[in-house]
């Protein structure tokens, strides 16, 4: 990561950690919820969605976690608000590939800043937890999403 990209990464992560968007928020009339936990870092979040007409009409999250987890959740809520469920599922897949598999970041807009997580491999699970929790909420999951156990919404990266 070049010094300019690293500085931007740190600036955005710190800003979203200090002032997370859509936090703490449980939207009035929320229709979908999911809870996620990362035991390695003690990140714990709950994602709340209000879905109507197959689109995310409102989103919020609660919980606590490291700066990377909180920033990822904050960026995520901004990125998916107003999107259809199908668009959100596609964005989850694309973001997961970027974060967990060092995949391409084109087309991710502001989420590209999370690409900087690759400089800190132990923090990838911190960044992906909100996204796995969002997927569980979309799918009506009732079990806690954990970064340490494979679940349908949180597959383990290849080689683990």
N, C-alpha and C positions, 0 to 999 in steps of 0.2 A: 504494500500500500504506500503510495507516495505521500509525502508530508502534507500536501494540500488536502488530499482525500481523508487522511487521518484526522486532521484538524476539523474538517467538516463533520466527519463521523462523530467525533467527541462532542462537538458543539450541539449537534442535533440530538444526540442521545441525552446529554445533560439537560437541554431545554425541555424535552418531552418528559424526562424524569422529574424535573422540578415542577413543571406545569402540565401534567398529563391531561390530554383532551378526553372528554366524556368520562371523567372519573371524579369522585365516586358517583356512579350513576346507575340506577336501576329504572329504566324508562317506564313511565306510567303505561300500563296495559301491555307490558312485556309478555311475549308469547313463548319464548324459548330461553333456556338458561343452561349453563354448564359450568362445572367447577374443574379447575386444573391445579396440579401440584407438582413441583420439581423438588424432590427431596435433597438433591445435591446442593441446591442454593437456597432452599426454603422459600422459593417463589410460590405464591398461592394466589390465584385469581379466579373470579367468577365473571363470566360474560353473560350479559342480558341483551336479548334482541326483541324488537317488536317487528314481526314480519306480517305484511299485508300485501295482497295482490302479488305474491311471489317475489317480493322485494324487501330489503331491510329498510324499514321506515325510521327506526331509531335503534341506537346501540349504546351501551355503556358497559363499564366494568368496575369491579371492586376488588380489593385485596391489597397485597403488599409483595414486594419483591425487589430484586436488585435493579439497578438503573437500566440495564439492557432489557430486562423483562418488561418493566413499566413503560419504557420508551417504545418497545415493539408493540405492546398493547395499545398505546396511545396512537401511534402511527396507523395501526391496523384499523382502529375505529374510524379514523378519518378516511381511510382508503375504501372501506366497504359501505359506508353510509349511503343509502339510496340505490345501491347496486342490486341486481336481481340475485336470487339464490344461486343460479347457475354461474353468473359472473363471479360471485364471491367464491364458489367452489373452485373455479378456474384460477382465481387470484391466490387462493390458499395453496394450490398445487404449485404454481409458479414461484411463489415466495418460499415455499418449503424447498424446492429444488435449488433456489439461490442460496438459502441458508444452510441446509444440511448436506447438499451435494455439490456446492460451489458451482451451481448452474448459472446460466445467463441471467443478467439483471435488466436486459432491455425490456421496455414496456412496463416497468414497475414504478415509474415516476419517483416520488419522494421516498418510496420504500427502498430504493437502491442504496440509500445511506446505510441500511442494515447489512449490506455486503461487507462492511468493515468488521463484522463479527468474526470473519474468517481469520483475522489476525489473533483471535483469542478462541481457539478450538473448544476449550472447556465451557465457553459461554453460548455455544450454538443452541443448546437445549433451553437456555434462558430466553433466547430470542424466539424459538419456535413454540414454546408453551402457549402463548396467547392464541396462536394460529390453530393449534390442535384443539384448544378449548372452544374456539369459534366453530370449528368443524363439528365438534360434538354437540354444540348448541343447535346448529343447523339441522343435525340429524336426530335431535331429540334424545341425546344420550343422557342417561341417569347416573352412570358411574363416574367417579372422579377420573379425569384424564391425568395420567402420570407419565413423565418423561422417562421413567425407568422400567416401564412394562409396555410391551406391545399391545396396542388396542387398535380397533379399526380406524380411529381418528389420529392415532399417534404411532405409526409404524416405525420400527427401529431402522436406522440407516444401514445400508449394506455393510457387511463385515463386522457387525457387533453381535 
